Amino acid sequence: MNKTSQILTEISKVTRQIQDDYPELQKYLDETRSTLPKPYNDATMEKELQDYLDGLKAMIKKYKAGH
């Protein structure tokens, strides 16, 4: 599995975790969704996806710290 596929798999897992464990955060998913730049290459796409994943994880961490 290549790096981009791994990141996409992790994004799916974290998104599912938000839906299952933190449904009150679902409203922020659309706000944090990233738009891929055009033109893009594999490295650019990988960085954008990683940034999005990091943002999702940070959102959960911040929420857990406040509750």
Backbone as JSON, one array per atom type, in Angstrom:
{
  "sequence": "MNKTSQILTEISKVTRQIQDDYPELQKYLDETRSTLPKPYNDATMEKELQDYLDGLKAMIKKYKAGH",
  "N": [[0.86, -1.17, 0.0], [0.61, 2.19, -0.89], [1.85, 5.39, 0.35], [-0.09, 7.48, 0.12], [-2.47, 6.01, -0.03], [-2.42, 4.83, 2.48], [-2.71, 7.07, 4.13], [-5.27, 7.93, 3.33], [-6.77, 5.75, 4.22], [-6.39, 5.99, 6.97], [-7.61, 8.49, 7.38], [-10.25, 7.78, 6.86], [-10.7, 6.02, 9.03], [-10.4, 7.75, 11.24], [-12.41, 9.61, 10.71], [-14.65, 7.93, 10.92], [-14.39, 7.3, 13.61], [-14.94, 9.8, 14.74], [-17.63, 10.07, 13.94], [-18.78, 7.92, 15.32], [-17.93, 8.1, 18.05], [-17.77, 10.78, 18.79], [-20.11, 12.4, 17.96], [-21.0, 15.01, 18.13], [-19.02, 16.5, 17.0], [-19.25, 16.2, 14.31], [-20.38, 18.24, 12.8], [-18.28, 19.88, 12.24], [-16.76, 18.61, 10.36], [-17.26, 19.18, 7.62], [-16.36, 21.77, 7.57], [-13.65, 21.49, 7.94], [-12.78, 20.1, 5.82], [-10.56, 19.61, 3.19], [-9.54, 21.12, 0.13], [-8.15, 19.8, -2.69], [-5.24, 21.01, -4.28], [-4.9, 22.33, -7.62], [-2.81, 22.49, -10.41], [-1.86, 19.27, -9.25], [0.57, 17.14, -7.75], [1.81, 13.91, -6.79], [3.25, 14.27, -4.39], [2.33, 16.75, -3.47], [-0.4, 16.2, -3.13], [-0.25, 14.21, -1.2], [0.81, 15.66, 0.97], [-1.26, 17.52, 1.44], [-3.37, 15.77, 2.14], [-2.25, 14.6, 4.44], [-2.08, 16.86, 6.08], [-4.81, 17.36, 6.42], [-5.6, 15.02, 7.78], [-4.04, 15.32, 10.1], [-5.29, 17.59, 11.11], [-7.86, 16.6, 11.71], [-7.23, 14.78, 13.75], [-6.17, 16.56, 15.64], [-8.45, 18.03, 16.24], [-10.02, 16.13, 17.61], [-8.33, 15.63, 19.79], [-8.24, 18.17, 21.02], [-10.92, 18.46, 21.69], [-11.28, 16.33, 23.49], [-9.59, 17.17, 25.54], [-10.99, 19.31, 26.55], [-13.17, 18.17, 27.7]],
  "CA": [[0.0, 0.0, 0.0], [1.45, 3.38, -0.93], [1.65, 6.37, 1.43], [-1.36, 8.16, -0.06], [-3.53, 5.06, 0.35], [-2.37, 4.69, 3.94], [-3.28, 8.29, 4.72], [-6.71, 7.89, 3.09], [-7.33, 4.74, 5.13], [-6.38, 6.58, 8.31], [-8.65, 9.52, 7.37], [-11.53, 7.06, 6.98], [-10.81, 5.52, 10.4], [-10.59, 8.88, 12.16], [-13.74, 10.13, 10.42], [-15.58, 6.98, 11.52], [-14.29, 7.48, 15.06], [-15.68, 11.02, 15.06], [-19.04, 9.78, 13.78], [-19.23, 6.96, 16.34], [-17.59, 8.46, 19.43], [-17.89, 12.22, 19.01], [-21.04, 12.89, 16.94], [-21.13, 16.46, 18.23], [-17.98, 17.11, 16.17], [-19.53, 15.98, 12.89], [-20.69, 19.5, 12.12], [-17.02, 20.51, 11.86], [-16.09, 17.86, 9.3], [-17.35, 19.92, 6.36], [-15.56, 22.98, 7.69], [-12.22, 21.18, 7.91], [-12.45, 19.37, 4.59], [-9.56, 20.29, 2.38], [-9.66, 21.03, -1.32], [-6.84, 19.5, -3.28], [-4.8, 22.03, -5.23], [-4.74, 21.94, -9.02], [-2.46, 21.1, -10.64], [-1.22, 18.64, -8.11], [1.36, 15.94, -8.0], [1.66, 12.97, -5.68], [3.8, 14.84, -3.17], [1.42, 17.8, -3.03], [-1.62, 15.56, -2.65], [0.09, 13.51, 0.05], [0.94, 16.67, 2.02], [-2.61, 18.04, 1.73], [-4.1, 14.73, 2.86], [-1.65, 14.48, 5.77], [-2.51, 18.03, 6.83], [-6.22, 17.15, 6.77], [-5.6, 13.99, 8.81], [-3.51, 15.94, 11.32], [-6.34, 18.48, 11.59], [-8.9, 15.78, 12.33], [-6.7, 14.26, 15.01], [-6.06, 17.69, 16.55], [-9.8, 18.37, 16.66], [-10.4, 15.15, 18.63], [-7.48, 15.87, 20.97], [-8.7, 19.42, 21.66], [-12.24, 18.19, 22.26], [-11.09, 15.46, 24.66], [-8.96, 17.97, 26.59], [-11.99, 20.2, 27.1], [-14.29, 17.42, 28.3]],
  "C": [[0.9, 1.24, 0.0], [1.04, 4.38, 0.15], [0.3, 7.07, 1.32], [-2.52, 7.26, 0.35], [-3.58, 4.87, 1.86], [-3.01, 5.89, 4.63], [-4.8, 8.29, 4.53], [-7.41, 6.87, 3.99], [-7.42, 5.3, 6.54], [-7.44, 7.68, 8.43], [-10.02, 8.86, 7.54], [-11.74, 6.57, 8.41], [-11.11, 6.65, 11.38], [-11.98, 9.5, 11.95], [-14.81, 9.23, 11.03], [-15.58, 7.11, 13.04], [-15.07, 8.72, 15.49], [-17.18, 10.74, 14.98], [-19.57, 8.9, 14.91], [-19.06, 7.48, 17.76], [-17.81, 9.93, 19.77], [-18.86, 12.85, 18.0], [-21.24, 14.41, 16.97], [-20.07, 17.2, 17.41], [-18.25, 16.99, 14.68], [-19.79, 17.26, 12.13], [-19.43, 20.21, 11.65], [-16.3, 19.79, 10.72], [-16.12, 18.61, 7.97], [-16.47, 21.17, 6.39], [-14.07, 22.7, 7.57], [-11.8, 20.48, 6.63], [-11.56, 20.22, 3.71], [-9.87, 20.11, 0.9], [-8.26, 20.81, -1.88], [-6.47, 20.56, -4.3], [-4.7, 21.47, -6.64], [-3.73, 22.89, -9.64], [-1.76, 20.54, -9.41], [-0.4, 17.45, -8.57], [1.22, 15.05, -6.77], [2.14, 13.56, -4.36], [2.88, 15.92, -2.6], [0.15, 17.19, -2.45], [-1.36, 14.89, -1.31], [0.19, 14.51, 1.21], [-0.42, 17.22, 2.41], [-3.43, 17.03, 2.53], [-3.56, 14.56, 4.28], [-2.05, 15.66, 6.64], [-3.95, 17.88, 7.29], [-6.33, 16.12, 7.89], [-5.11, 14.57, 10.14], [-4.55, 16.88, 11.94], [-7.47, 17.73, 12.28], [-8.46, 15.26, 13.69], [-6.59, 15.38, 16.06], [-7.43, 18.09, 17.09], [-10.27, 17.42, 17.77], [-9.61, 15.42, 19.92], [-7.95, 17.11, 21.74], [-10.04, 19.2, 22.34], [-12.1, 17.36, 23.54], [-10.47, 16.23, 25.82], [-9.96, 18.87, 27.29], [-13.14, 19.5, 27.78], [-13.81, 16.36, 29.2]]
}
